[in-house]
Amino acid sequence: MSQVLGFNSESEPNNTRETATPLPMNSTQPDLISGAGRGFLADGSDWDYWSFEAQAGDKLILAAETPGNLPARDCITPSITRQGAATRGLCG
């Protein structure tokens, strides 16, 4: 997987919350903090986890793209876990 300008590449192993690749966040304008990550799903059993810091009350917008073909999956399943909260998957 090649590096793409503006994206942080995953660091394996990152198949669990405990081994999640940290996603650096950048502030480019007032009240806007963003980060971008790029991962590679090696096969149907590979999962990529990312982590980032946020403050209580922050709003989150999550976008995911799936260029090309995913191995043995119908869709990518981004999910968000707040500390102490249940995981919610998004798939459509």
Contacts in CASP RR format, 6 or more apart in sequence:
PFRMAT RR
TARGET T0000
AUTHOR 0000-0000-0000
METHOD contacts of the structure
MODEL  1
MSQVLGFNSESEPNNTRETATPLPMNSTQPDLISGAGRGFLADGSDWDYW
SFEAQAGDKLILAAETPGNLPARDCITPSITRQGAATRGLCG
1 9 0 8 1.000
1 38 0 8 1.000
1 39 0 8 1.000
1 40 0 8 1.000
3 9 0 8 1.000
3 38 0 8 1.000
4 38 0 8 1.000
6 36 0 8 1.000
7 36 0 8 1.000
7 37 0 8 1.000
7 38 0 8 1.000
8 21 0 8 1.000
8 23 0 8 1.000
8 24 0 8 1.000
8 35 0 8 1.000
8 36 0 8 1.000
8 37 0 8 1.000
8 38 0 8 1.000
9 37 0 8 1.000
9 38 0 8 1.000
9 39 0 8 1.000
10 21 0 8 1.000
10 37 0 8 1.000
10 38 0 8 1.000
10 39 0 8 1.000
10 40 0 8 1.000
10 48 0 8 1.000
10 50 0 8 1.000
11 21 0 8 1.000
13 19 0 8 1.000
14 20 0 8 1.000
14 21 0 8 1.000
14 48 0 8 1.000
14 49 0 8 1.000
14 50 0 8 1.000
15 46 0 8 1.000
15 47 0 8 1.000
15 48 0 8 1.000
15 49 0 8 1.000
16 47 0 8 1.000
16 49 0 8 1.000
17 49 0 8 1.000
17 51 0 8 1.000
17 81 0 8 1.000
19 49 0 8 1.000
20 49 0 8 1.000
20 50 0 8 1.000
20 51 0 8 1.000
21 37 0 8 1.000
21 48 0 8 1.000
21 49 0 8 1.000
21 50 0 8 1.000
21 51 0 8 1.000
22 50 0 8 1.000
22 51 0 8 1.000
22 52 0 8 1.000
23 35 0 8 1.000
23 36 0 8 1.000
23 37 0 8 1.000
23 50 0 8 1.000
23 51 0 8 1.000
23 52 0 8 1.000
24 35 0 8 1.000
24 52 0 8 1.000
25 33 0 8 1.000
25 34 0 8 1.000
25 35 0 8 1.000
25 52 0 8 1.000
25 53 0 8 1.000
26 33 0 8 1.000
26 34 0 8 1.000
26 35 0 8 1.000
27 33 0 8 1.000
28 34 0 8 1.000
33 58 0 8 1.000
35 52 0 8 1.000
37 50 0 8 1.000
39 48 0 8 1.000
40 46 0 8 1.000
40 48 0 8 1.000
41 47 0 8 1.000
41 48 0 8 1.000
41 70 0 8 1.000
41 71 0 8 1.000
41 73 0 8 1.000
42 71 0 8 1.000
43 71 0 8 1.000
43 72 0 8 1.000
44 70 0 8 1.000
44 71 0 8 1.000
44 72 0 8 1.000
44 73 0 8 1.000
46 71 0 8 1.000
54 60 0 8 1.000
60 80 0 8 1.000
62 78 0 8 1.000
62 80 0 8 1.000
62 90 0 8 1.000
64 76 0 8 1.000
64 78 0 8 1.000
66 75 0 8 1.000
66 76 0 8 1.000
70 76 0 8 1.000
74 91 0 8 1.000
75 91 0 8 1.000
75 92 0 8 1.000
76 91 0 8 1.000
77 89 0 8 1.000
77 90 0 8 1.000
77 91 0 8 1.000
78 89 0 8 1.000
78 90 0 8 1.000
79 87 0 8 1.000
79 88 0 8 1.000
79 89 0 8 1.000
79 90 0 8 1.000
80 87 0 8 1.000
80 88 0 8 1.000
80 89 0 8 1.000
80 90 0 8 1.000
81 87 0 8 1.000
END
